[in-house]
Amino acid sequence: MTTLSPSERAIYIKLSFKLRNTSYSAVARQEGLAPTTVAAVARGTVRSERVERIISRIVERSPNELWPERYDDKENAMV
């Protein structure tokens, strides 16, 4: 996967959710989160390691692939 800009990443995540017949709201309900939190993390306006990992699991990409500026090669969150 090539490095995506934040806006491209948000589109990629949203389309990946649609392809998997899910939505930010559905994921939020399952995980006990506000839908706006999931959407904000997907857009990159808010950072949450927990939500980033949930999103990466759903779209079947590692956190490092989706947010290379936030995770090292071993998928450890960087400060």
C-alpha positions in Angstrom: 0.0 0.0 0.0 1.4 3.4 -1.0 1.5 6.2 1.5 -1.8 8.1 1.4 -2.5 11.7 2.3 -4.9 12.2 5.3 -7.8 13.0 3.0 -7.0 9.9 0.8 -6.7 7.8 3.9 -10.1 8.9 5.1 -11.7 8.0 1.8 -9.9 4.7 1.7 -11.2 3.8 5.2 -14.8 4.9 4.5 -14.8 2.9 1.2 -13.3 -0.1 3.0 -16.1 0.0 5.6 -18.7 0.2 2.9 -17.2 -2.8 1.1 -17.4 -4.7 4.3 -21.1 -3.7 4.8 -20.3 -1.7 8.0 -20.3 1.9 9.0 -18.7 4.2 11.6 -22.0 4.1 13.6 -22.1 0.3 13.5 -18.5 0.0 14.7 -19.1 2.6 17.4 -22.1 0.7 18.7 -20.1 -2.6 18.8 -17.2 -1.0 20.6 -19.1 1.3 22.9 -17.9 4.5 21.2 -19.5 7.6 19.8 -19.8 7.5 16.0 -18.2 10.9 15.8 -15.1 9.5 17.5 -14.7 6.7 14.9 -15.2 9.2 12.1 -12.8 11.8 13.6 -10.0 9.1 14.0 -10.6 7.9 10.4 -10.3 11.6 9.2 -7.2 12.0 11.2 -8.5 15.0 13.2 -8.4 13.0 16.5 -5.9 10.3 17.6 -6.9 7.2 19.5 -4.6 4.2 19.4 -7.6 2.0 20.4 -9.8 3.3 17.6 -6.9 3.2 15.1 -6.4 -0.5 15.9 -10.1 -1.2 15.5 -10.2 0.5 12.1 -7.1 -1.3 10.9 -8.5 -4.6 11.9 -11.7 -3.9 10.0 -10.0 -2.8 6.8 -7.4 -5.6 7.2 -4.4 -3.4 7.2 -1.8 -2.9 9.9 -1.8 0.4 11.8 1.6 1.1 10.3 0.1 0.8 6.8 -2.7 3.2 7.5 -0.8 5.6 9.8 2.9 5.2 9.0 3.7 8.6 10.7 2.1 7.2 13.9 3.4 3.6 14.1 6.8 2.0 13.7 7.4 -1.1 11.7 6.6 -3.3 14.8 3.2 -1.6 15.1 4.2 0.3 18.3 2.6 3.7 18.6 5.1 6.5 18.4 4.8 9.6 20.5 
